[in-house]
């Protein structure tokens, strides 16, 4: 029994070491691959077709939570500076009672973005869905992914894995570090395997964004 118990402990320790190694390697790969494509300086952003704004919490009254508010404001700054032509607002609308894209759209319109330049994606259920659909449904070639420091490496890496020439723009250091460290493992798997996502009719980003509203 003592020998068996020692083997169990050794196996458990080996499993823990392997898990830590997998997390460390996945994070290193994602951070290194995205490093040259990320900036926190608006002045260094290269012109692109679109700013991609991944969704986050919106309040029951339709106002934006602080995380997505930061992203939306930075995307509008890119648009006002002429660095992007369109905004792609991608989030969760899994049921009728919760709608991230329309809340972001209203905020963009309130900020003065022309209606035809605002696209909404209602099936951005996670970052990979957002980026893959940006390429497959909205035919995006070049983009600036607007998000917080903790998320920008994975988001940019997934956009590039989806076939987009993407840059990442850091808007703040808000976010959950531990959660993102673990999320990068899944992100690397998605970037490698490139799983299918929810499809839909083609709505080219070069067209009129109003065609995507409620699509």
N, C-alpha and C positions, 0 to 999 in steps of 0.2 A: 504493500500500500504506500509506503514511504517513497519507493522508487517511482511508482505511478504518479504520486502527487508532485514529485520533482519534475517529471516529464511534462505534466500539465502546466506547471509554472513556467517552464522553459518555453513551451509552445505559446503560452499567453504573452510572454515577454517578446518572443520573436514576432508575433502578430502585431504587437504594439509598435515595435521598431519599424516593421514594414509599413504600417499605416502612417507613421510620422514621415517616413521616407517618401511615400507616395505624395503626401500633402506638400512636402518641401519641394520636391521635383516639379510638381504641377505648378506651384506658385512661381518657381524660378523661370520656368518655360514661358508662362503667360506674361510675366513682368518683363522679361528680356525681349520677347517678340514684339511687345507693344511700346517699348521705351522710346524708340525713335519717332513714334507717331503720336505722342502725347505732349500737350503743352498747357500751361496755366496762364499764358499771355495772349490775349486777343490779337495783339499786333503781329504775332508770328503765325497766325492761322492762314493757311492757303485758301483761296476761293474754292468753293465747292457748290454742287447743285443744291444741297439741302442740309439743314441741321436736323438730326434725329434726336428727339426728346423721349427717352424711355419714361414710362409712367411710374407713378408712385401714389401714395395715399392722397385721396381727396376727401373732403369732409362731406357729411350728409347733405349740407346745404349747397354743395357744388363748388365751394371755394377750395383753392389748392392748399395742400399741406406744405410745410416749409421746404421739404426736399424737392418736390416737383416745381415749387415756385422758383427756387434758385435755378433750376434747369431751364424753365420757360423764360425767365428774365434774361439769361445768358444767350439763349437762342434768338430772342428778339434783338439783342444787341448785335449779334452776328448779322441778322437780316438788315437792321438799320445801317450797319457799316458797309453793306453791299458785299459781304463775304459769302453769303448764301442767298440763293434765289427763292427757296421754299423752306417751310417747316413741315416735318413729318412727326406728328404727335401720336405716339404708339403706347397703348395701355390696355388695361383690363376692362372689358365690358361683358363679363361672363354671364351676368344676369341683369335684368332691367333696373334693379335697385342700385346698381353701382356702375358708374360711367366715368372713367378717367379721361378718355380722349375728348369727349365733348366739353368737360370742364376745362381742359387745357386749351381747346379751340376757342372757347369764349374768352379766356384770359388773353390769348394771342390777338383776337379781334379787338378786345378792349385796349390793347397796347398799340393798336394802329396798323397791324399787319393786314395787308389786302386779303380779302376772303379767298380769292383765286390762288393765293400762295400758301394756304393752310390746308394740309392733308391730314386726315385722321385714319388711324389703323385701330380697329376695335378688337383685334385678336393678338395683341402684343402681350401674351400671357406670361412670358418671361423674356430675358434678354435675347436668347437665341431665336425665339419666335419673332421678336421685333426685327432683328437684323436679317434673318432669312427672308421674311416677308418684305422687308424694304427692297431687297434685291429681286425676289421672284414676282411679287405682286406690283410693287411700285417702280420697278425697273431702275433703281438707283445705281448710278455708277460711282459718284464721288459724294462724300458726306463728312460732316463734322458731328461726332457723337458727343452730346453735351450731358455731363454727369459729374458726380462728386469724385474726389481723389481716390477713395477706397474702391470705387466701381469702374474707374475709367480704363484700367488695363484690360480687364476681362471683356468689357463692353467693346472696346476698340478691337481687341483680338478676335472676337466673335464676328464683328462686322467685316473684318478683312477675310475671315474664314468663309463668310457667306459670299464673297466675291466683290465686295465694295472697297474702293480705294478710300480708306477711312482715316481720319484724324480724330483724336480725342481731346476735348477741351475740358479742363478741370474747373469747376465752379466754386468748390469749397472743400474743406476736409471733413464735412459731415458724413456720418455713416457708421456701420458696424464692422470693425476690423476682423474679429474672430469669425463672424458669419461669412465675410467675403473670402477669408483665407480658405475656408472649406468650399465655398461656391466656386472657386477657381479650379478645383479638381473636376467638378462637373463641367465647368466651362471648357476645360481642355479636352474632355471627352467629346463634347458637342462639336468643338472646332475640328476634332480629328475625324469623328464618325459622320458628322453633318446630317443628323436625323431630319426626316421630313417634318413639316409643320402644317398647320391649318392653311389651306390654299384659298383661292378666291379669284375673281376676274381681274384682269390686268387693269391697273389704274396708273398709267405712266406719270412719274413725277414731273415730266415736262409739260403736262397738261394743266387742267383747271382743278384745283384742289377740292372744289365744291362737289365734284363727281364722287368723292370718297365719303362725304358726310352721310352718315347712316347707312353706308354700304354694307 
